[in-house]
Amino acid sequence: MAADKQQALRITGGAQLAGSICISGSKNAALPEMAAALLTAETITLNNVPKVSDTTVMAEILTRLGGKTEGSGSVTMRMAGAKETEVPQELGRRMRATIVLLGALLGRFGRARLPRPGGDDIGARRVEQHLRGLRQMGAQISETPTEIVAEADRLHGARIVFDLPTVTGTENILLAGVLAQGRTEIFNAAREPHVQDLCRLLVKMGARIEGIGTERLVLDGVKELGGAEHTVIADYLEAGTYALAVAATGGELRLECSRPEDLNMVLLKLEQAGAHVDSGDGWFRVGRQPNTKLRPNDMSTWTFPGFPTDLQAQYMALMTQADGETVISEYVHENRFQHVTQLAKMGAGITVQGRLHAVVHGPCRLRGTELAIPDIRSGAALVIAAMCAEGTSVLRNSWHVERGYEDMAGKLASVGARIESVSLDETAGASGHTYE
């Protein structure tokens, strides 16, 4: 990004949403599945890869490691020529998901060097659980403040118990364990839909995995893996974001290409708050009439199948429109209320109590203003708030949103939002493309 320009979203509030949106592929599934291509010399093709900046960065990393990647949306990876095991610092620091390359590189080459993961600053992600598990499998790992270096003559199976479910920790052990010698058991494994999807890809490649979707995964190592073609699961976090958005603004959206069963807790909370929900095979619909008041509804985040931490900020934006007080508890990450200060600038009444709890004092009369997006999910929350606000908001640093949502501005505009993507020149004002 040029130093004199910033990407931004300009949003004028007050419009209801109506129509349908097809949900894109899951970024959180695509990234570890792209890393899995390192485990074989044969071709891996992933369909339904979301066109977001994080998947572009992962493709570039795989290329820098010596592989070949082609395509966008449908991505073909040939890693037979990969020999490099050091993840470039300038790329690896751009997102936290690069940590899953640790398990993949160890599994294929027995060594890895990568920068400490970057990306959103939402608190510690308990990387020590990844490292402890890999050490149990025979890896020697050294850490510095800036990087992680790992080596192993041959990884072997182990009994690994996570004290808390960790998505990327589970994925790292999966990627390392499918080629390890003997049996690996993962207890308290993450069960998120994208973790299950990674397991399904690995099985297509020839891995032996039992217990997919449960708290206990059992891997029996194989000598080699082969090529595969796989369609990335739909992004239930994107679907949940738009479901929360229409409940906040009013109107009705049909969300296509997405499984409602991945969002059972979110859809329950929406119904309890006063939204109407119905669903079918691969779609669901959320609506709220403008004369229907939103009810306050307390919520606590937890690992799947609980309420996703990645939808907590968006839910808080929704509850600013509810008629009463809502207590929101964040039990997954300790630094995930960064959106509160930005929402407060719009007029939201929110009290943070320690690290875990926030109280939303609704209903809040939000006003359009200029804000800075701190991370992906906070950005989505500010978009929802701006669509509910009086007047126009300018959300700077919209590149955060582009890391996780494929064409959010275009999709929302197609269902009635008054939103435009702009480039803000700090010396010359704003210009951009309107999506109305």
C-alpha positions as CSV (number, residue, x, y, z in Angstrom):
1,M,0.0,0.0,0.0
2,A,1.4,3.4,-0.9
3,A,2.3,5.6,2.0
4,D,0.0,8.5,0.9
5,K,-3.1,6.4,0.3
6,Q,-5.4,4.3,2.4
7,Q,-8.3,2.1,1.4
8,A,-11.6,2.9,3.0
9,L,-15.3,2.2,2.9
10,R,-17.9,5.0,2.8
11,I,-21.3,3.9,4.1
12,T,-24.5,5.9,4.4
13,G,-26.9,4.4,7.0
14,G,-30.6,3.9,7.0
15,A,-31.0,1.4,4.2
16,Q,-32.7,-1.9,4.7
17,L,-31.3,-5.0,3.1
18,A,-33.3,-7.3,0.8
19,G,-32.3,-10.0,-1.7
20,S,-29.9,-13.0,-1.7
21,I,-26.1,-13.4,-1.3
22,C,-24.1,-16.4,-2.3
23,I,-21.5,-17.1,0.4
24,S,-17.9,-17.5,-0.6
25,G,-15.5,-20.3,0.4
26,S,-14.0,-20.3,3.8
27,K,-10.7,-18.5,4.3
28,N,-10.1,-20.4,7.5
29,A,-10.5,-23.7,5.6
30,A,-8.6,-22.6,2.4
31,L,-5.4,-21.5,4.2
32,P,-4.5,-24.8,6.0
33,E,-5.7,-26.7,2.9
34,M,-3.3,-24.8,0.8
35,A,-0.6,-25.6,3.4
36,A,-1.5,-29.3,3.0
37,A,-0.3,-29.2,-0.6
38,L,3.2,-29.2,0.8
39,L,2.6,-32.8,2.0
40,T,2.7,-34.3,-1.4
41,A,4.6,-34.1,-4.7
42,E,1.4,-34.6,-6.6
43,T,-1.1,-31.9,-7.7
44,I,-3.7,-30.5,-5.3
45,T,-6.6,-28.5,-6.7
46,L,-8.9,-26.5,-4.5
47,N,-12.1,-25.1,-5.8
48,N,-14.2,-22.3,-4.1
49,V,-11.1,-20.6,-2.7
50,P,-12.2,-17.1,-1.6
51,K,-10.6,-14.2,-3.5
52,V,-9.2,-12.5,-0.4
53,S,-5.8,-11.1,0.3
54,D,-4.9,-13.8,2.8
55,T,-5.2,-16.6,0.2
56,T,-3.1,-14.5,-2.2
57,V,-0.4,-14.2,0.4
58,M,-0.5,-18.0,1.1
59,A,-0.1,-18.7,-2.6
60,E,2.9,-16.4,-2.8
61,I,4.5,-18.1,0.2
62,L,4.1,-21.6,-1.5
63,T,5.6,-20.2,-4.6
64,R,8.6,-18.8,-2.7
65,L,9.1,-22.2,-1.1
66,G,9.7,-23.6,-4.5
67,G,6.2,-24.7,-5.6
68,K,3.9,-23.6,-8.4
69,T,0.5,-22.2,-7.9
70,E,-2.0,-21.3,-10.6
71,G,-5.5,-19.8,-10.6
72,S,-7.9,-17.8,-8.5
73,G,-11.1,-19.2,-7.1
74,S,-9.9,-22.6,-8.4
75,V,-6.3,-22.9,-7.3
76,T,-3.9,-25.6,-8.5
77,M,-0.8,-26.3,-6.5
78,R,2.2,-28.4,-7.5
79,M,4.7,-28.7,-4.7
80,A,7.0,-31.4,-6.2
81,G,9.8,-28.8,-6.6
82,A,9.5,-27.3,-3.1
83,K,12.7,-27.5,-1.2
84,E,12.9,-24.3,0.7
85,T,11.7,-24.6,4.4
86,E,12.1,-21.0,5.5
87,V,8.9,-18.8,5.3
88,P,9.8,-15.3,4.1
89,Q,9.6,-12.9,7.0
90,E,7.8,-10.1,5.0
91,L,5.0,-12.6,4.0
92,G,4.8,-14.7,7.1
93,R,4.1,-11.7,9.3
94,R,1.1,-10.6,7.4
95,M,-1.3,-13.2,8.8
96,R,-1.5,-15.5,11.7
97,A,-2.5,-18.5,9.6
98,T,1.1,-19.0,8.5
99,I,1.6,-20.9,11.7
100,V,0.0,-24.0,10.1
101,L,3.0,-24.1,7.7
102,L,5.0,-25.3,10.8
103,G,3.2,-28.7,10.9
104,A,3.2,-29.0,7.1
105,L,6.9,-28.3,6.6
106,L,7.9,-30.5,9.5
107,G,5.7,-33.3,8.1
108,R,7.2,-33.1,4.6
109,F,10.8,-32.0,5.2
110,G,11.5,-32.5,8.9
111,R,12.5,-28.8,9.3
112,A,10.8,-25.4,9.3
113,R,11.7,-21.8,10.0
114,L,9.0,-19.2,10.1
115,P,8.3,-15.8,11.7
116,R,6.0,-15.5,14.7
117,P,2.5,-15.2,13.3
118,G,1.2,-11.7,12.5
119,G,-2.2,-10.6,11.5
120,D,-5.0,-9.4,13.8
121,D,-3.9,-8.3,17.3
122,I,-6.6,-10.0,19.3
123,G,-4.4,-11.5,22.0
124,A,-2.4,-14.6,22.5
125,R,-3.5,-17.6,20.5
126,R,-1.9,-20.2,22.7
127,V,0.8,-21.1,20.2
128,E,2.6,-23.0,23.0
129,Q,0.0,-25.8,22.6
130,H,1.1,-26.3,19.0
131,L,4.7,-26.4,20.0
132,R,4.2,-28.7,23.0
133,G,2.3,-31.2,20.7
134,L,5.0,-31.1,18.0
135,R,7.7,-31.6,20.7
136,Q,5.8,-34.7,21.9
137,M,6.0,-36.0,18.3
138,G,9.8,-35.6,18.3
139,A,10.4,-32.1,17.0
140,Q,13.2,-30.0,18.4
141,I,11.9,-26.4,18.5
142,S,13.7,-23.2,19.4
143,E,12.0,-19.8,19.8
144,T,13.2,-16.2,19.6
145,P,11.1,-13.1,19.9
146,T,10.7,-13.0,16.1
147,E,10.7,-16.6,14.8
148,I,10.2,-20.3,15.4
149,V,12.7,-22.9,14.2
150,A,11.9,-26.6,14.2
151,E,13.7,-29.8,13.2
152,A,12.9,-33.5,13.4
153,D,14.6,-36.6,12.0
154,R,11.3,-38.4,11.8
155,L,8.1,-37.4,13.6
156,H,6.4,-40.2,15.5
157,G,2.9,-40.6,16.9
158,A,2.0,-39.3,20.3
159,R,-0.9,-38.8,22.7
160,I,-1.6,-35.0,22.6
161,V,-4.0,-33.3,25.0
162,F,-5.0,-29.7,24.5
163,D,-6.0,-27.8,27.7
164,L,-8.3,-25.7,25.5
165,P,-9.5,-26.5,22.0
166,T,-7.3,-24.7,19.5
167,V,-8.2,-24.5,15.8
168,T,-4.7,-23.9,14.3
169,G,-3.1,-26.1,17.0
170,T,-5.4,-29.0,15.9
171,E,-4.6,-28.2,12.2
172,N,-0.8,-28.2,12.9
173,I,-0.9,-31.6,14.6
174,L,-3.1,-33.0,11.8
175,L,-0.6,-31.7,9.1
176,A,2.4,-33.1,11.0
177,G,0.7,-36.3,12.1
178,V,-0.6,-37.7,8.8
179,L,2.9,-38.6,7.7
180,A,4.3,-39.4,11.1
181,Q,5.4,-42.9,12.2
182,G,2.7,-44.6,14.2
183,R,-0.5,-43.4,15.8
184,T,-1.3,-39.8,16.9
185,E,-4.3,-39.1,19.2
186,I,-5.5,-35.6,19.6
187,F,-7.8,-35.0,22.7
188,N,-9.9,-31.9,23.1
189,A,-9.5,-31.3,19.4
190,A,-11.2,-28.3,17.7
191,R,-14.4,-29.3,15.9
192,E,-15.0,-26.2,13.8
193,P,-16.3,-26.8,10.3
194,H,-13.1,-25.7,8.7
195,V,-11.1,-28.2,10.8
196,Q,-13.4,-30.9,9.6
197,D,-13.0,-29.7,6.0
198,L,-9.2,-30.0,6.3
199,C,-9.6,-33.6,7.6
200,R,-11.7,-34.4,4.5
201,L,-9.1,-33.1,2.2
202,L,-6.3,-35.0,3.9
203,V,-8.4,-38.2,3.7
204,K,-8.8,-37.6,-0.1
205,M,-5.0,-37.4,-0.2
206,G,-4.7,-40.8,1.4
207,A,-4.5,-39.9,5.1
208,R,-6.0,-42.2,7.7
209,I,-8.1,-40.1,10.2
210,E,-10.9,-41.2,12.5
211,G,-13.2,-39.1,14.7
212,I,-13.7,-36.2,12.3
213,G,-16.0,-33.7,13.9
214,T,-15.4,-35.0,17.4
215,E,-13.2,-34.1,20.4
216,R,-10.9,-37.0,19.7
217,L,-9.0,-37.4,16.4
218,V,-7.0,-40.5,15.7
219,L,-4.3,-40.4,13.0
220,D,-2.5,-43.5,11.7
221,G,0.6,-42.2,9.8
222,V,1.1,-43.2,6.2
223,K,4.3,-43.3,4.1
224,E,3.1,-40.8,1.5
225,L,0.1,-38.8,0.3
226,G,-1.2,-38.3,-3.2
227,G,-2.9,-35.6,-5.2
228,A,-6.6,-34.6,-4.8
229,E,-9.3,-32.2,-5.9
230,H,-11.4,-30.6,-3.2
231,T,-14.1,-28.0,-2.9
232,V,-13.6,-25.6,0.0
233,I,-16.5,-25.4,2.5
234,A,-18.6,-22.3,2.6
235,D,-17.6,-19.6,5.0
236,Y,-20.1,-19.8,7.9
237,L,-18.5,-16.7,9.4
238,E,-19.3,-14.7,6.3
239,A,-22.8,-16.0,6.4
240,G,-23.2,-15.2,10.0
241,T,-21.9,-11.7,9.5
242,Y,-24.6,-11.0,6.8
243,A,-27.3,-12.6,9.0
244,L,-26.4,-10.3,11.9
245,A,-26.3,-7.4,9.5
246,V,-29.9,-7.8,8.2
247,A,-31.2,-8.4,11.7
248,A,-29.6,-5.0,12.7
249,T,-30.7,-3.0,9.7
250,G,-34.1,-4.6,9.1
251,G,-35.2,-6.3,5.9
252,E,-34.7,-9.9,4.7
253,L,-31.8,-11.8,3.2
254,R,-31.6,-15.3,1.8
255,L,-28.1,-16.6,2.3
256,E,-27.2,-19.2,-0.3
257,C,-24.4,-21.7,-0.7
258,S,-24.1,-22.1,3.1
259,R,-25.0,-24.8,5.6
260,P,-27.4,-23.5,8.4
261,E,-26.2,-26.3,10.7
262,D,-22.8,-24.6,11.0
263,L,-24.5,-21.6,12.6
264,N,-27.0,-23.2,15.0
265,M,-26.1,-21.1,18.0
266,V,-26.0,-17.8,16.0
267,L,-29.4,-18.5,14.4
268,L,-30.8,-19.4,17.9
269,K,-29.6,-16.0,19.3
270,L,-31.1,-14.2,16.3
271,E,-34.5,-15.8,16.9
272,Q,-34.3,-15.0,20.6
273,A,-33.5,-11.4,19.7
274,G,-36.6,-11.1,17.6
275,A,-35.5,-11.9,14.1
276,H,-37.3,-14.4,11.8
277,V,-35.2,-17.4,10.7
278,D,-36.0,-20.3,8.3
279,S,-33.7,-22.6,6.5
280,G,-33.4,-25.5,4.0
281,D,-30.6,-27.6,2.5
282,G,-27.7,-25.3,1.8
283,W,-29.5,-22.0,2.5
284,F,-31.2,-20.0,5.2
285,R,-33.2,-16.8,5.5
286,V,-33.0,-14.1,8.1
287,G,-35.4,-11.1,8.4
288,R,-36.8,-8.5,10.7
289,Q,-39.6,-6.1,10.1
290,P,-38.8,-2.4,10.7
291,N,-41.5,-2.1,13.4
292,T,-40.2,-5.1,15.3
293,K,-38.0,-4.2,18.3
294,L,-34.9,-6.1,18.9
295,R,-34.7,-7.8,22.3
296,P,-31.5,-7.7,24.3
297,N,-30.0,-11.2,24.5
298,D,-26.9,-12.1,26.5
299,M,-24.2,-14.1,24.7
300,S,-21.0,-15.9,25.6
301,T,-18.4,-17.0,23.0
302,W,-17.0,-20.5,23.0
303,T,-15.4,-23.0,20.6
304,F,-17.6,-24.8,18.1
305,P,-20.5,-25.6,18.4
306,G,-20.7,-22.6,20.7
307,F,-21.1,-19.0,19.5
308,P,-18.0,-18.1,17.4
309,T,-15.6,-15.6,18.7
310,D,-15.2,-14.4,15.1
311,L,-18.9,-13.2,15.2
312,Q,-18.7,-11.5,18.7
313,A,-18.0,-8.0,17.4
314,Q,-20.8,-8.2,14.8
315,Y,-23.2,-9.4,17.5
316,M,-22.2,-6.5,19.7
317,A,-23.0,-4.1,16.8
318,L,-26.4,-5.8,16.5
319,M,-27.1,-5.4,20.2
320,T,-26.6,-1.7,20.1
321,Q,-30.0,-1.6,18.4
322,A,-31.7,-3.8,21.0
323,D,-34.1,-2.3,23.5
324,G,-32.2,-2.9,26.8
325,E,-29.0,-4.1,28.3
326,T,-27.0,-7.0,26.9
327,V,-24.0,-8.7,28.5
328,I,-21.5,-10.1,26.0
329,S,-18.8,-12.4,27.4
330,E,-15.6,-13.3,25.4
331,Y,-14.1,-16.5,26.7
332,V,-11.9,-17.4,23.7
333,H,-9.5,-14.4,23.2
334,E,-8.5,-11.9,25.9
335,N,-8.1,-8.9,23.6
336,R,-11.2,-9.0,21.5
337,F,-13.0,-5.8,22.5
338,Q,-11.0,-3.5,20.2
339,H,-14.2,-2.5,18.4
340,V,-15.7,-1.0,21.5
341,T,-13.8,2.3,21.3
342,Q,-14.7,2.7,17.6
343,L,-18.4,1.9,18.3
344,A,-18.4,4.4,21.1
345,K,-17.3,7.1,18.7
346,M,-20.5,6.5,16.8
347,G,-22.6,6.9,20.0
348,A,-22.8,3.4,21.3
349,G,-23.1,3.0,25.1
350,I,-20.8,0.1,26.0
351,T,-19.1,-0.7,29.3
352,V,-16.2,-3.1,29.4
353,Q,-15.9,-5.0,32.6
354,G,-12.4,-6.5,32.9
355,R,-11.1,-8.7,30.1
356,L,-14.1,-10.9,29.7
357,H,-17.3,-8.9,29.7
358,A,-18.9,-6.0,28.0
359,V,-22.4,-4.5,28.6
360,V,-24.2,-2.9,25.7
361,H,-26.7,-0.3,26.9
362,G,-29.2,-0.2,24.0
363,P,-30.9,1.1,22.0
364,C,-28.1,3.4,20.8
365,R,-28.6,6.2,18.4
366,L,-25.6,5.8,16.2
367,R,-24.1,8.6,14.1
368,G,-21.9,8.4,11.1
369,T,-18.3,9.4,11.6
370,E,-14.8,8.6,10.5
371,L,-13.3,5.4,12.1
372,A,-10.2,3.2,11.9
373,I,-10.7,-0.6,11.4
374,P,-8.4,-2.5,13.9
375,D,-8.9,-6.1,12.6
376,I,-11.1,-8.2,10.3
377,R,-14.1,-8.9,12.5
378,S,-14.1,-5.5,14.1
379,G,-14.2,-4.1,10.6
380,A,-17.3,-6.2,9.9
381,A,-18.9,-4.9,13.1
382,L,-18.2,-1.3,12.1
383,V,-19.8,-1.9,8.7
384,I,-23.0,-3.2,10.4
385,A,-23.0,-0.2,12.8
386,A,-22.5,2.2,9.9
387,M,-25.4,0.8,8.1
388,C,-27.6,1.4,11.2
389,A,-26.2,4.9,11.8
390,E,-27.6,8.3,10.8
391,G,-25.5,9.9,8.1
392,T,-22.3,8.8,6.5
393,S,-19.3,6.9,8.0
394,V,-15.8,6.5,6.5
395,L,-14.1,3.3,7.7
396,R,-10.3,3.6,7.1
397,N,-8.0,0.6,6.8
398,S,-10.6,-1.5,5.0
399,W,-7.8,-3.8,3.8
400,H,-8.4,-5.6,7.1
401,V,-11.9,-6.5,5.8
402,E,-10.5,-7.5,2.5
403,R,-8.3,-10.1,4.2
404,G,-11.3,-12.1,5.3
405,Y,-14.4,-11.2,3.2
406,E,-14.6,-11.5,-0.6
407,D,-16.1,-8.3,-2.1
408,M,-18.1,-7.3,1.0
409,A,-18.9,-3.9,-0.4
410,G,-20.2,-5.4,-3.7
411,K,-22.3,-8.1,-2.0
412,L,-23.9,-5.6,0.5
413,A,-24.6,-3.1,-2.3
414,S,-26.3,-5.8,-4.3
415,V,-28.9,-6.2,-1.5
416,G,-29.5,-2.5,-0.9
417,A,-26.7,-1.1,1.3
418,R,-25.4,2.4,0.4
419,I,-21.7,1.6,0.4
420,E,-18.7,2.5,-1.7
421,S,-15.1,1.5,-1.7
422,V,-12.8,4.5,-1.9
423,S,-9.1,5.4,-1.9
424,L,-8.3,8.2,0.5
425,D,-5.4,10.3,-0.5
426,E,-4.3,12.1,2.6
427,T,-3.5,15.2,0.7
428,A,-6.2,15.2,-2.0
429,G,-9.4,13.8,-0.4
430,A,-11.4,10.8,-1.5
431,S,-12.2,9.2,-4.8
432,G,-13.6,5.8,-5.5
433,H,-16.2,3.5,-7.1
434,T,-19.7,3.4,-5.9
435,Y,-21.4,0.0,-5.8
436,E,-25.0,1.2,-5.8
